[in-house]
Amino acid sequence: MGWVMIVPQSKEELQHLHKMFSGQRFWIGCHDIETEGTWECLGEGTFEVDTEMWAYSEPNNYANGNCALGSAFGLHDVDCDSLQKLVCQRPVAPALLLL
């Protein structure tokens, strides 16, 4: 299995990632390209993004923002063609059961 873009599960996890990467903004693996307002995450399917994770007045679809970006203020929906850093993680391999 390959690496995938990270999908923070809480505001605390998002803040931790932001600190780890020296305050830089970064992509997370979520978008609402298919249906505006319905966020899908890579490898997760449809994902209900906790409203506490969004920055003030986000998501607002400004400039056709369909991809989620993490920052010190929370998540923003921005243009998917914007040049940003990204954070990836390696999925945990399922345990083998030997009988």
C-alpha distances in whole Angstrom, upper triangle without the diagonal:
4,7,9,13,15,17,20,21,24,27,27,23,24,27,25,23,26,27,25,25,28,29,27,26,23,21,19,16,19,22,25,25,25,28,30,29,27,24,20,17,14,12,15,17,21,21,25,25,28,31,31,28,30,32,36,37,33,31,34,33,35,35,32,30,26,24,24,24,25,28,31,32,29,27,29,28,28,28,25,26,27,26,24,22,19,17,13,11,8,7,9,8,11,14,15,19,21,24
4,7,10,12,15,18,20,23,26,26,22,22,25,23,20,23,25,22,22,25,26,24,23,20,18,16,14,17,20,23,23,24,27,28,28,26,22,19,16,12,11,15,17,20,21,24,24,27,29,30,27,28,30,34,34,31,29,32,30,32,32,30,27,24,21,21,22,22,25,28,30,27,25,26,26,26,25,22,23,24,22,21,18,15,14,10,9,7,8,10,11,14,17,18,22,24,28
4,7,9,12,15,17,20,22,22,19,19,21,20,17,19,21,19,18,22,23,21,20,16,14,13,11,15,18,21,22,23,26,27,26,24,20,17,14,11,11,14,16,19,19,22,21,24,27,27,23,25,27,30,31,28,27,29,28,30,29,27,25,22,19,18,18,19,22,24,26,23,22,23,23,23,23,20,21,21,20,18,15,12,10,6,5,5,7,10,12,15,18,20,24,26,30
4,6,9,12,15,18,20,20,17,16,19,18,15,18,20,18,17,21,21,19,17,14,11,10,8,11,14,18,18,20,22,23,22,20,17,14,10,7,8,11,13,16,15,19,18,21,23,24,20,21,24,27,28,24,23,26,24,26,26,24,21,18,15,15,15,16,19,22,23,20,18,20,19,20,20,17,18,19,18,16,14,10,8,5,6,6,7,11,13,16,19,22,25,28,31
4,7,10,13,16,17,18,14,13,16,16,13,15,17,16,15,18,18,16,14,10,8,6,5,9,12,15,16,18,20,21,20,18,15,12,9,7,9,11,13,15,14,17,15,18,20,21,17,18,20,24,24,21,20,22,21,23,23,21,18,16,12,11,11,12,15,18,20,17,15,16,16,16,17,14,16,16,15,13,11,7,6,4,6,9,10,14,16,19,22,25,28,31,34
4,6,9,12,13,14,11,10,13,13,10,12,15,13,13,17,16,15,13,10,8,5,6,9,13,16,18,20,21,21,20,18,14,13,9,9,10,10,13,15,13,15,13,15,18,18,14,16,18,22,23,20,19,22,21,23,24,22,19,17,13,11,11,10,14,16,18,15,13,15,16,17,18,16,18,18,17,14,12,8,6,5,6,9,10,13,16,18,21,24,28,31,34
4,6,9,11,12,9,9,13,13,11,13,16,15,15,18,17,16,14,11,9,6,6,7,11,14,16,18,19,19,17,15,12,10,7,8,9,8,11,12,10,11,10,12,15,15,12,13,16,20,21,17,16,20,20,22,23,21,18,15,12,10,11,10,13,16,16,13,11,14,14,16,18,16,19,18,18,16,14,11,9,9,9,12,11,14,17,19,22,25,28,31,34
4,6,8,9,6,6,9,10,8,11,13,13,14,17,16,15,14,12,11,8,9,10,13,16,19,21,21,20,18,17,13,13,10,12,13,11,14,14,11,12,9,10,13,12,9,12,14,18,19,17,16,20,20,22,24,23,19,17,14,11,11,9,12,14,14,11,10,13,15,17,20,18,21,20,20,17,15,13,10,11,11,14,13,15,19,20,23,27,29,33,36
4,7,8,7,8,11,11,11,14,16,16,17,20,19,19,17,15,14,11,12,12,15,17,20,22,21,21,18,16,13,13,11,13,13,11,14,13,10,10,8,8,12,11,9,12,15,18,20,17,17,21,22,24,26,24,21,19,16,13,14,12,15,16,16,12,12,15,17,19,22,21,24,23,24,21,19,16,14,14,13,16,15,16,19,20,22,26,28,32,34
4,5,5,6,9,10,11,13,14,15,17,19,17,18,17,16,15,13,14,14,17,19,22,24,23,22,19,18,15,16,14,16,17,15,17,16,12,11,9,7,10,8,7,11,13,16,18,16,16,20,22,24,26,25,21,20,18,14,14,12,13,14,13,10,11,15,17,20,23,22,25,24,24,21,20,18,16,16,16,19,18,19,22,23,26,29,31,35,37
4,5,5,6,9,10,10,12,14,16,17,15,16,15,15,15,13,15,15,17,19,23,25,24,22,19,19,16,18,16,19,20,18,20,18,15,13,10,8,9,7,5,9,10,13,16,14,15,19,21,22,25,24,20,20,17,14,13,10,11,10,10,7,9,13,16,18,22,22,25,23,23,20,19,17,16,18,18,21,21,22,25,27,29,33,35,38,41
4,5,5,6,9,10,11,12,14,16,14,16,16,16,17,15,17,17,20,23,26,28,27,26,23,22,20,20,18,20,21,19,22,21,17,16,13,12,13,10,9,12,13,16,19,18,19,22,24,25,28,27,24,23,20,16,15,12,12,11,12,10,12,16,19,21,25,24,27,25,25,21,20,18,16,18,17,20,20,21,25,26,28,32,34,37,40
4,5,5,6,9,10,10,12,15,14,15,14,13,14,12,14,15,19,21,24,26,26,25,22,22,18,18,16,17,18,17,20,19,16,16,13,12,14,12,10,13,15,18,21,18,19,22,24,25,27,26,23,22,19,15,14,11,12,12,13,11,12,16,18,20,23,22,25,23,23,19,17,15,13,14,13,16,17,17,21,23,25,29,31,34,37
4,5,5,6,9,10,11,13,11,12,11,10,11,10,13,13,16,19,22,24,24,23,20,20,17,17,15,17,18,17,19,19,15,15,12,11,13,11,8,10,11,15,18,15,16,19,21,22,24,23,19,19,16,12,10,7,8,9,10,7,8,12,15,17,20,19,22,20,20,16,15,13,11,13,14,17,18,19,23,25,27,31,34,37,40
4,5,5,6,9,10,11,9,11,11,12,14,13,16,17,20,22,25,28,27,25,23,23,20,21,19,20,22,21,23,22,19,18,15,14,15,12,9,12,12,15,18,17,18,21,22,23,25,25,21,21,18,15,12,9,8,7,9,8,10,14,17,19,22,22,24,21,21,17,16,15,13,16,16,20,21,22,26,28,30,34,36,39,42
4,5,5,6,9,10,10,12,12,13,15,14,17,18,21,24,27,29,29,28,25,25,22,22,20,20,22,21,24,24,20,20,17,16,18,15,13,15,16,19,22,20,21,24,26,26,28,28,24,24,20,17,15,11,11,10,12,11,13,17,20,21,24,23,25,23,22,18,16,15,12,14,14,18,19,20,24,26,27,31,34,37,40
4,5,5,6,9,9,9,10,9,11,11,14,16,19,22,24,27,27,26,24,24,20,20,17,18,19,19,22,22,19,20,16,16,18,16,13,15,15,19,22,19,20,23,24,24,26,25,22,21,18,14,12,9,9,10,12,11,12,15,18,19,21,20,22,20,19,15,12,11,9,11,12,15,17,18,22,25,27,30,33,36,40
4,5,5,7,5,7,7,8,11,11,15,17,19,22,24,27,28,26,24,24,21,21,19,20,22,21,24,24,21,21,17,17,18,16,13,14,13,17,20,18,19,21,22,23,24,24,20,21,17,14,11,7,6,6,10,9,11,13,16,17,20,20,21,18,17,13,12,11,10,13,15,18,20,22,26,28,30,34,37,40,43
4,5,5,6,8,10,12,15,15,18,20,23,26,28,31,31,30,28,28,25,25,22,23,25,24,27,27,24,24,20,20,21,18,15,17,16,19,22,21,22,25,26,26,27,28,24,24,21,18,15,11,10,8,12,12,14,17,20,21,24,23,24,22,20,16,14,14,13,16,17,20,22,23,27,29,31,35,38,41,44
4,6,8,9,11,11,14,14,18,20,23,26,28,31,32,30,29,28,25,25,22,22,23,23,26,27,24,25,21,21,23,20,17,19,19,22,25,23,24,27,27,28,29,29,25,25,21,18,15,12,12,11,15,15,16,19,21,22,24,23,24,22,20,16,13,13,11,13,14,17,19,21,24,27,29,32,35,38,41
4,6,6,8,9,12,13,16,19,22,25,27,30,31,29,28,28,24,24,21,21,23,23,26,27,24,25,22,22,23,21,18,19,18,22,24,22,23,25,26,25,26,26,23,23,19,17,13,11,10,11,14,14,15,17,20,19,21,20,21,18,16,13,10,10,9,12,14,17,20,22,25,28,30,34,37,40,43
4,6,9,11,14,16,20,22,24,27,29,32,33,31,30,30,27,27,24,24,26,27,29,29,27,27,24,24,24,22,19,20,18,21,24,23,24,26,27,26,27,28,24,25,21,19,15,12,11,10,14,15,16,18,21,21,23,22,23,20,17,14,12,13,13,16,18,21,24,26,29,32,34,37,40,43,47
4,7,9,13,15,18,20,22,25,27,30,30,28,27,27,24,25,23,24,26,26,28,28,25,25,21,21,21,19,16,16,15,18,20,19,20,22,23,23,24,25,21,22,19,16,13,10,7,7,10,12,13,15,18,18,20,20,21,18,16,13,11,13,13,17,19,22,24,26,30,33,35,38,41,44,48
4,6,10,13,16,18,20,23,24,28,28,26,25,26,23,23,21,21,24,24,26,26,24,24,21,21,22,20,17,16,15,18,20,18,19,21,21,21,21,22,19,20,17,14,10,9,7,8,11,12,13,13,16,15,17,17,17,14,12,9,8,10,11,15,17,21,23,26,29,32,35,38,41,44,47
4,7,10,13,15,16,19,20,24,24,22,21,22,19,20,18,19,22,22,23,23,21,21,18,19,19,18,14,14,13,16,17,15,16,18,18,17,18,19,15,16,13,10,7,6,5,8,10,10,10,10,12,12,14,14,15,11,10,7,7,8,10,14,17,20,22,25,28,31,34,37,40,43,47
4,7,10,12,14,17,18,21,22,21,20,20,17,17,15,15,18,19,20,20,18,19,16,18,19,18,14,14,14,17,19,16,16,18,18,18,18,18,14,14,11,9,5,5,7,10,12,11,10,10,12,11,13,12,13,11,9,6,5,5,7,10,13,17,19,22,25,28,31,34,37,40,44
4,7,8,10,14,15,18,19,18,18,17,14,14,12,12,15,16,17,17,16,17,14,17,18,18,14,14,14,18,19,15,15,17,16,17,17,16,12,11,8,6,4,6,9,13,14,12,9,10,10,10,11,9,11,10,9,7,6,5,7,9,12,16,17,21,24,26,29,32,36,39,42
4,6,9,12,14,17,18,17,16,15,12,11,8,9,12,12,14,14,12,14,12,14,16,16,12,13,14,18,19,15,14,17,16,18,18,17,14,12,8,6,6,7,10,14,14,11,9,10,10,11,13,11,14,13,13,10,9,7,7,8,11,14,15,18,21,23,26,30,33,36,39
4,7,11,12,14,16,16,15,14,10,8,5,5,9,9,11,12,11,13,12,15,17,18,14,15,17,20,20,17,15,18,17,19,19,17,14,11,8,7,9,10,14,17,18,14,12,12,12,13,14,11,14,14,14,12,12,9,9,9,11,13,13,17,19,21,25,28,31,34,37
4,7,9,11,12,12,11,10,6,5,4,6,10,9,9,9,8,10,9,13,14,16,13,13,15,18,18,14,12,15,14,16,17,15,12,9,6,6,9,11,14,18,17,14,10,11,9,11,12,10,14,14,16,14,14,12,12,12,14,17,16,19,22,23,27,30,33,36,39
4,6,8,9,9,9,8,5,5,6,9,12,11,11,10,10,11,11,14,15,17,14,13,16,18,17,13,11,13,11,14,14,11,9,5,4,6,10,12,16,19,18,15,11,11,8,9,10,8,12,13,15,15,16,14,15,16,18,20,20,23,25,27,30,33,36,39,42
4,6,6,5,6,5,5,6,9,11,14,13,11,9,10,11,11,15,15,18,16,14,16,18,17,13,10,12,10,13,14,10,9,5,7,9,12,15,18,21,20,17,13,12,9,11,11,10,14,15,18,18,19,18,19,19,21,23,23,26,28,29,33,35,38,41,44
4,6,6,9,8,8,8,11,12,15,15,13,12,13,15,15,18,19,21,19,17,19,21,19,16,13,14,11,14,13,9,9,5,8,11,14,17,20,24,23,20,16,14,11,11,10,9,12,15,17,18,20,18,20,20,22,24,24,27,29,30,34,36,39,42,45
4,7,9,8,9,9,12,13,15,15,12,11,13,15,16,19,20,23,21,20,22,24,21,18,15,16,13,16,16,12,12,9,11,14,17,21,24,27,26,23,19,17,14,15,14,13,16,18,21,21,23,21,23,23,24,26,25,28,29,30,34,36,38,42,44
4,6,5,8,9,13,15,17,16,13,11,13,13,14,18,18,21,20,18,21,22,19,16,13,14,12,15,16,12,12,9,12,14,18,21,24,27,25,22,18,17,13,15,15,15,18,20,23,23,25,23,24,24,26,28,27,30,31,32,36,38,40,43,46
4,6,8,10,14,16,19,18,15,12,13,13,13,16,16,19,18,15,18,18,16,13,10,10,8,12,13,10,10,8,11,12,16,19,21,24,22,19,16,14,11,13,13,14,17,18,21,22,24,22,24,25,26,29,28,31,33,34,37,40,42,45,48
4,6,10,13,16,18,16,14,11,11,10,10,13,12,15,15,13,15,16,14,11,8,9,9,13,15,12,11,9,11,12,15,17,20,22,20,17,14,13,10,13,14,15,18,19,22,22,23,22,23,24,25,27,27,29,31,32,36,38,41,44,46
4,7,10,13,15,13,10,7,8,8,9,12,13,16,15,14,17,19,17,14,11,13,12,16,17,14,13,10,11,12,16,18,21,23,21,18,15,14,12,15,16,15,19,20,23,22,23,21,22,22,23,25,24,26,28,29,32,35,37,41,43
4,7,10,12,10,9,6,6,7,7,11,12,15,13,12,15,18,16,13,10,13,12,16,17,14,12,9,9,9,13,15,18,21,19,16,12,12,10,13,14,13,17,18,20,19,20,18,18,18,20,22,21,23,25,26,30,33,35,38,41
4,7,9,7,5,4,5,8,9,13,15,17,15,15,18,21,20,16,14,16,15,18,19,16,14,10,10,10,14,16,19,22,21,17,14,15,13,15,15,14,17,19,20,19,20,17,17,16,17,19,18,20,22,23,27,29,32,35,38
4,6,5,6,6,6,9,10,13,16,17,15,15,18,21,21,17,15,18,17,20,21,18,15,12,10,10,12,14,18,21,20,17,14,15,13,15,16,14,17,18,19,17,17,14,14,13,14,15,14,17,19,20,24,27,29,33,35
4,5,7,9,10,13,13,17,19,21,18,18,21,24,24,20,18,21,20,22,22,20,17,14,11,12,14,15,19,22,23,19,16,17,16,17,17,14,17,18,19,17,17,13,13,11,12,13,12,15,17,18,22,25,27,31,33
4,6,9,10,14,15,18,21,22,19,21,24,27,27,23,21,24,23,26,26,23,21,17,15,15,17,18,22,25,25,21,19,20,19,20,21,18,21,22,22,21,19,16,15,12,12,12,10,13,14,15,19,21,24,27,30
4,6,7,10,12,15,18,19,17,18,22,25,25,21,19,23,22,25,26,23,20,17,15,14,17,18,21,24,24,20,17,19,18,20,21,19,22,23,24,22,21,17,16,14,13,14,12,14,16,16,20,22,25,28,31
4,6,10,12,15,18,20,18,19,22,25,25,21,19,22,21,24,25,21,19,16,15,15,18,19,23,26,25,21,18,19,18,20,21,18,22,23,24,23,23,19,19,17,17,17,15,17,19,19,23,25,27,30,33
4,7,9,13,15,18,16,17,20,22,22,18,16,19,18,22,23,20,18,14,14,14,17,18,22,24,23,20,17,18,16,18,20,18,21,23,24,23,23,20,20,19,19,20,18,20,22,22,26,28,30,34,36
4,6,9,12,14,13,14,17,20,19,16,14,17,17,21,22,20,17,14,13,12,15,16,19,21,20,16,14,15,15,17,19,18,22,22,24,22,22,19,18,18,18,19,17,19,22,22,25,28,30,34,36
4,6,9,11,11,12,15,17,17,14,13,16,17,20,22,20,17,15,14,13,16,16,19,20,19,15,13,15,14,18,20,19,23,23,25,23,23,21,20,20,20,22,20,22,25,25,28,31,33,36,38
4,6,8,7,8,12,14,14,11,10,14,15,18,20,18,15,13,12,10,12,12,15,17,15,11,9,11,12,15,18,18,21,21,23,20,20,18,18,18,19,21,20,22,25,26,29,32,34,38,40
4,5,5,7,11,13,14,12,12,15,17,20,22,21,18,17,16,13,14,13,15,16,14,11,10,13,14,17,21,21,24,23,25,22,22,20,19,20,21,23,22,23,27,27,30,33,35,39,41
4,5,6,9,10,10,9,9,13,15,18,21,20,17,16,16,13,14,14,15,15,13,10,9,11,13,17,20,21,24,23,25,23,23,22,21,23,23,26,25,27,30,31,33,37,39,43,45
4,6,8,9,11,10,11,15,17,19,22,22,19,18,17,14,14,13,13,13,10,8,9,12,14,18,21,22,25,24,25,23,23,21,21,22,23,26,25,27,30,31,33,37,39,43,45
4,7,9,11,9,10,14,16,18,20,20,16,16,14,11,11,9,10,11,9,5,6,9,12,15,18,19,22,20,22,19,19,18,17,19,20,23,22,24,28,29,31,35,37,41,44
4,6,8,6,7,10,12,14,17,17,13,14,12,9,10,9,10,11,8,5,4,6,9,12,16,17,20,18,20,18,19,18,18,20,21,25,25,27,30,32,34,38,40,44,46
4,6,5,8,10,13,13,16,17,14,15,14,11,10,9,8,9,5,4,5,6,9,12,16,17,20,18,20,17,18,18,19,22,23,27,27,29,33,34,37,41,43,47,50
4,6,8,10,13,13,17,17,15,17,16,14,13,13,12,11,8,8,9,9,11,14,18,20,22,20,22,20,22,22,23,25,27,31,31,33,36,38,41,44,47,50,53
4,6,6,10,10,14,15,13,15,15,14,14,14,14,14,11,11,10,9,10,13,16,19,21,20,22,21,23,23,24,27,29,32,32,34,38,39,42,45,48,51,54
3,5,8,9,13,13,10,11,12,10,11,12,12,13,10,9,7,6,7,10,13,15,18,17,19,18,20,20,21,23,25,29,29,31,34,36,39,42,44,48,51
4,6,8,11,11,8,9,10,9,10,12,13,15,12,10,8,6,5,9,12,14,17,16,19,18,20,19,20,22,24,28,27,30,33,34,38,41,43,47,49
4,5,9,9,8,10,11,11,13,15,15,17,15,13,11,8,7,9,11,14,17,16,19,19,21,21,23,25,28,31,31,34,36,38,41,44,47,50,53
4,6,5,5,7,9,11,12,15,17,19,17,15,12,9,6,7,9,11,14,14,17,18,20,20,22,24,27,30,30,33,36,37,41,44,46,50,52
4,5,6,9,11,12,13,16,16,19,17,16,13,10,8,7,8,12,14,13,16,17,20,21,23,26,28,32,32,35,38,40,43,46,49,52,55
4,6,9,11,13,14,17,18,21,19,18,16,12,9,7,7,10,11,11,15,16,20,20,23,26,29,32,33,36,38,40,44,47,50,53,56
4,6,9,12,14,17,19,22,20,19,15,12,8,7,6,9,10,11,15,16,20,20,23,24,27,30,30,34,36,38,42,44,47,50,53
4,6,8,10,13,15,18,17,15,12,8,5,4,4,7,9,10,13,14,16,17,19,21,24,27,27,31,33,35,39,41,44,47,50
4,7,10,13,16,19,18,15,12,9,6,6,6,6,10,11,14,14,16,16,18,19,22,24,24,28,30,32,35,38,41,44,47
4,7,10,13,17,16,13,10,8,5,5,6,5,9,9,12,11,13,12,14,15,18,21,21,25,27,29,33,35,38,42,45
4,7,10,13,13,10,6,6,5,6,9,8,12,11,13,11,12,11,12,14,16,20,20,23,26,28,31,34,37,41,44
4,7,10,10,8,5,5,6,7,10,9,12,10,11,8,9,9,10,13,16,19,21,24,27,29,32,35,38,42,45
4,7,8,6,5,7,9,10,13,13,15,13,13,10,10,9,10,13,15,19,20,23,26,28,31,35,38,41,44
4,5,5,6,8,11,12,15,15,17,14,14,11,11,12,12,16,18,22,23,26,29,31,34,38,40,44,47
4,6,9,10,14,15,18,19,21,18,18,14,14,15,15,18,20,24,25,27,31,33,36,39,42,45,48
4,7,9,12,14,18,19,21,18,19,16,16,17,17,20,22,26,27,29,32,34,37,41,43,47,50
4,7,10,13,16,17,20,17,18,15,16,15,15,18,20,23,24,26,29,31,34,37,40,43,46
4,7,9,13,14,17,15,16,14,14,13,14,17,18,22,22,25,28,30,33,36,39,42,45
4,6,10,11,14,12,14,12,14,14,15,18,21,24,25,27,31,32,36,39,42,45,48
4,7,9,12,11,14,13,15,15,16,19,21,24,25,28,31,32,36,39,42,45,48
4,6,9,7,10,10,13,14,16,19,22,25,26,29,32,34,37,40,43,47,50
4,5,6,9,11,14,14,17,19,23,26,27,30,33,35,38,41,44,47,50
4,5,8,9,12,12,15,17,20,23,24,27,29,32,35,38,41,44,47
4,6,9,12,13,16,18,22,24,26,29,31,34,37,40,43,46,49
4,6,10,11,15,17,21,24,26,29,32,35,38,41,44,47,50
4,7,10,13,16,20,23,25,28,31,34,37,40,43,46,49
4,7,10,13,17,20,22,26,28,31,34,37,41,43,47
4,7,10,14,17,20,23,26,29,32,34,38,41,44
4,7,10,13,16,19,22,25,28,31,34,37,41
4,7,10,13,16,19,22,25,28,31,34,37
4,7,10,13,15,19,21,24,28,31,34
4,6,9,12,15,18,21,24,27,31
4,6,9,12,15,18,21,24,27
4,6,9,12,15,18,21,25
4,6,9,12,15,18,22
4,6,9,12,15,19
4,6,9,13,16
4,6,10,13
4,6,10
4,6
4
